[in-house]
């Protein structure tokens, strides 16, 4: 079998395809495949022979999007050159969400072990990347303000190279809200940050409210921000605060008796 050529964003193609409308499985509780495709801007599916694709002259699409895909392809090629198969495909999936080199057996292994989430770029990846960048900038002895601005710019650039799904945008908006509040010397409330991210996404795309990805990611974050964080602040957070700045004797008088006794 001859592998089909690799096409880039913006190239114009001509092909003869057999079109068909997408359909859902009628099993109770199955995924709304038609609705998911509609959210991706896809209303019809088609199949064609790879040998019958004709490349037309000229380019289409957005120049900004073309630049994004060229940079993304460059990073993917560098990762494929650094690691051999199957590790290159796994790293591409974990870092940029590109699962083209992950074969079927590997996907099944991740699904059976319940770790398929590792092959998807989520808000956790963006948060870990942002924390690492802020730590790195501080190690380079940048001022806190410049370190935050640099971390925000690099985090936005990384998110731009990924698929820009709802979890990624939510994480970027929350990171920006937290760091901007820190730059302005304002308190940071987790619930306010989550609400701001949700409001921004719904203002951009109101239909996202009915998207399963939107509902799952914000339900998880709201559970953490609304239940876990207040619970920790009222339990272990009190003792953690008592163990800070142990060499500051004057801090003892500002704490409740049990925390002062612990110090």
N, C-alpha and C positions, 0 to 999 in steps of 0.2 A: 504494500500500500504506500502511496505517495502522500506525504504530509502536505496539507494545504498551506499556502503562503501566509505570512503574518502581515495583517493589514494594520495600519495606523489610523488614529482618529482623524477625521476630515477627508479621507480618501473617498472618492466617488466610485461606486460599483454598479454594474448592471448584471442582473441575473434573472433567470426564469424560475419562479418559485410557486409551489402549491400552497395556497393560504387556507387557513382554517381558524375558526373562532376557538378560544380556549374554553375548557369545560372543567367543572369541579367533580370530584368524586362524591358520590351520594352516601358515603359512609357517615354515620352520626359522629359529630365532633371533629370531622376532618378539616384540614386547612382550607381556607377560602383562597384557592389558587387564582381564580379570576380577579378577585379584589386585590390580591397582592400584585398581580401583573398590572392592573389599572393604576395602582399607586406608583409603579415604575414607569408609567407612560406607555404601556404596551397594551394594545387592544386586539391584536391579531397575531397568530403564529404562522410560520411558514417553514418549508423545507426545500432544499435545492441541492444539486450536485456541486461539489467544490470545483470540479473541472469546468463547470459552465459559468464561472464568475469572470466577468470582464472588467478590467480596471480602466476607468475613464479619466481623461485629463482634468486638471483643475483640483481645487480643494474647497471644502465646505466647512460649515461649523464655525465655532467661535475661536479666535486666535488665543484667548486666555486658556480655554479648555484644551486646545492643541498643545500649548506649552506645558500644561499640567500632565497630559498623557505622555509627552516626550520625556519629561523628567522622571515620571513614574517608570516608564520603560527602561530608562538608563539605570535607575536604582535596581530594578529587577534583574537586568543583565549583569550588573556588578555582583549581585548576590548569587546568581547562577554560576558566575566564574569563581567565586570564593569557595562555594561548597559543592560537593558532588551529590548526585541523586542517591537517596530520596530526600536528603537533608535540605537541599536548596529549595525544593517545593514547600517543605514544612516552614522554613524561615520566611519565605515569601508570603505564605498564608498568615503566619503569626504577626508579621511586621506591617504588611500592607494589605492584607486581606485578599491576595491573589492566589486562588486555589487551582489554577490551571495545571500545575505540575504535581498536584496531589492525586495519586491514582485511587481507584475505587476501593482497593483493599485497605489502604491507609484510612480512608474516610470511614469505612465500616468499623475498623478497630477503634477509632476515636468515638464513634457513636456508641458502640457496645460498652466502652469503658466510661461513658458519660462525660467525656472531656472534649467533645466537639467544639465547645466554646473557645478552646485555645486556638482553633483555626479561623477565628473571626476577630477582626479588629473591633474592640469594644471601647467603652468609656474608660475601663480599667487600664487598657494599654496607654491611652492618652494621659491619664492621671499619673501613672508611673513614669512616663516619659517627661512630663512637666516637673515632677518632683526631682527627678534625676538632673534635669537641666538647671533647676534652681540651686541644687546642691553643687553642681559643677561650677556655676557662675560665682557662687560664694567662695569655692575653693580657689578660683582665679582672682580672688580678692577684689571683686567688683563691689561697689556700693550696693546696698540692698535695693534701691530704686532702679538702678541700671540692671541689676541681676534679674529683677522681676520683669522689666520691659523686654530684656533679651529672651527670657524664658517664654514669655507670652508670644513673641514674634516667631520663635522656633517651634513652639507648640502649634500655632496656627498653620505654619508651613507644613508640619508633619500631617496634621489633619487634612490639609488641602490635597496631599498626595494620596490619601486613602479614599475609601468610597463615600465618605461624608454622609454616613447613615445617621439616623436619629440618635443612637447612643453616643456617637462621636461628637455631634453638634451639641448635645446636652452637656457632655463633659467639658468641651471647650468653653461654652457659655458660663458654666459654673466656675471653672478655673479663672476666667477673665473677671467675673464678678468678685470672686474672693480676693484676687490680687489687686484689682482696682480699689476695692475697699481698704486693703492694707496700705496702698499708696496714699490714700486720702485720710489715713488714720481713723477709720471708722470700724465699728464693731461688725462682725460677720455672723449672720444668722443662717444656719443651714437651710431652714424652711424657706426663708426669703430668697435664698440663692436658687433653690430648686424651682420655686414659683416663677422667678424671673426667667429662668431658662425655658420653662414650659410656655410662658406667655410669649416669649420671642419666637419660639418654633411655631406656635399656633397662629401668631400674627403673620408669619411668612407663609404657612400652609395650614389653613384651618382643617382640611380633611385629614391631617395627621392624627387628630383626636381619635379616629376610628381605626388607626393602624395598630396592629398587635405589638409591633416593636416599640412604638411610643408608649403604649399602656404598660407594657412589662417593665421597660427601663425606668419610667417615672414611679411606678408602684414600688419597685425595689428601692429606689433612692429615697422616696418619701418614707418608707418603712424604717430605713436607717436613720434619716434625719429627724423623723418625728417620734420614733420610739427608742431606738438604740442609743442615740446621742444623749437625749435627756436622762435616760436610765443610767448611763455611765457617769454623767455629770453629778448625779445624786448618790452614787455609790463609790466606785473606785476613783472617780475624778477628784473627790474630796481628799483622799489620801495621797493621790499623785501631786495635788497642789501643795499639800503639807510638806512633801519631800523636796520641793524646789528651793534653791538658794539656801542650803543648810547653814552656810557660813554667815547668813544675815540674822543676827540675834534679834534685831528690832522687828523682824517679821513675826516673831512669836506672839507679840501682843495684838496683832491684827487678826489672829485666827481663833476659831472656837477652841474650848479647853481640850477636847480630845485630840484635835489635830496638833495643837501646841505641845501636848504631852508626848505625842508620837515623835515630834521633832527633837 
